[in-house]
Amino acid sequence: MRGKLTIQKRNFIIFFLVLVLFFNPILGWSAKTHQKIAKEALYSLPKEYQRKLSPYLDELLEGSVAPDRIYKDFNNHVFHVHGDKGKGPEEVREKYLEIISLIQEGKSWRLVAFQLGVLSHYIADLNNPLHTDSSKREDEFHSKYEKDADVINPKIKSELIYIKYPASYILDSIFSANRFYKDIEKAYLSGDKFRDVSKITQEQIDKAALDTASYFYSALTRGSRGTSLIDLIYDLIDYFLYIIKVSLKI
């Protein structure tokens, strides 16, 4: 009996370790980077929105790491340009529309802040070049690159954008980020590692922050004023535009 229990305990430990390795939260920008992006986005919003959300900064930051720590829905963190892996843009659109509904239904700003944080996570990861493609040796540099990126502080330098087409917009950001995948791969496999791509990384994290703030602004604006007929038309256009862009890779 004692031997049987020992085997059961051993099997449980092995199972637990496999789970830990499989769901390793390092597969994405680090928690520190995600929280910096979400915070930068919050304080780039118009003052009226900052006043509503600032009391719930902790909830926003918790939401920004929830997809890694709680949901572990990795397929929603990626979209491979050269392949068929990932549902990231669709998750961004669904979460964006969900937040609009929460605001229109008069749900608490605490809940809205948390869900905005969740949205920020997907947007940030989809601006990470390593979440837009794959290669045979990616496991040799993926986590290392994202850990090295901790030193970057996001900065929003442009005006926020009102986003009419949430899935199509993030898809454009994905295609843009994908241009740098090979640069990162080369830097870590045969170059000077992060030193070679620190400028690219700053640009991408800045872009992630701008996109995040723009999605925040757009969801808050539409949620506060109500959904119009033109919004519904834009939603329909976005649905078909996304399908076309994915099919044609444009």
QUIFEN-V203853 format. One record per helix or strand of 2 or more residues. SS is the DSSP state (hx for helix, st for strand). FROM is the first residue (numbers start at 1). TO is the last residue. If there is no record, write none. Layout:
ss=SS from=FROM to=TO
ss=SS from=FROM to=TO
//
This chain:
ss=hx from=2 to=22
ss=hx from=31 to=42
ss=hx from=47 to=71
ss=hx from=74 to=76
ss=hx from=88 to=104
ss=hx from=109 to=126
ss=hx from=129 to=131
ss=hx from=138 to=140
ss=hx from=142 to=151
ss=hx from=166 to=178
ss=hx from=181 to=190
ss=hx from=194 to=225
ss=hx from=229 to=248
//
